């Protein structure tokens, strides 16, 4: 069965790391994947979201008093978002 993954794998084997096919290792889960963009870092949206949440959690652990400013809350009259 032809899937995007098999087609990208065939393109990479034929042309290597250029012309729209790049072999990468996901920064979140460590899986090997084929990307169509040279700057891709994550294999799927779920890994990108997991990495974002992890970065946010680590930032809060470093300084627990730090609260993120939410532009919607600021527009509504509040300065900070309660966590």
N, C-alpha and C positions, 0 to 999 in steps of 0.2 A: 504494500500500500504506500502510495506517495504522500508523505507529510512534509510540512515545512522543514522539520528537523532532518529528514533523510535527504531532501533536496539541498539544504544548506551544507550538509556533510559531504555530499557528492561534489558540490561546487568548490568547497574548501580543498578537497583532495585533488581536484583538477587544477585550481589556480593558486592555492595557498592564501596567505593573509593579505589580500588586496582585492579590489574590484567588487566590493559589496559583500564579502564573506570573511568574517573574522572569528577565529577560534579563541574562546576566552574561558577563564575559570571564574565562577560566581564568587563574589566577595563575601556573600552571606553563608551559602550552604556548601561551597566548594565543588559543585558539579561543573563538569565541562559542558559548554554550550556553544552554539554558532550564532553570531550576531551579524546583523546587517549594518550596524553602525560601529565605527572604530572605537568610540568612547564608551560603549556599553560595559557595565560593571556587574549587572545582576542577570540571572537567567530568566526570571519572570517577575511580574509585578508583586507577587506575594513576598519574594525575597527582598525586593526594594523597600516594601512597606515594613517588613521585619527589621531591616537595618535602620530605617528611619526611627522606628519606635525604640530600638536599642540605643541609638545615639541620644535621643531625648531622655530616656531613663538614666543613662550614665551622666548626662549633664545635670539632671536633678539631684543625683546622688553626690556629685561633687559639691554642689551648693544648694542644699534643700530649701533655703529661704528665697532663692531665685524663683520668680514666677514669670511665666511667659505672658507677654502682652498680646492680647487678641484685638485686631483692628475693629471687629464687629462690636466687641464690648466697649472699646474706647468710643466708638460712634454713638453707642447707647448711653454714654455718660459714666461708665465704670472704667477705672484705670487698669485693673489687674483681673486676671481670671483665677478663681479659687481652684486649687488642685485637691 
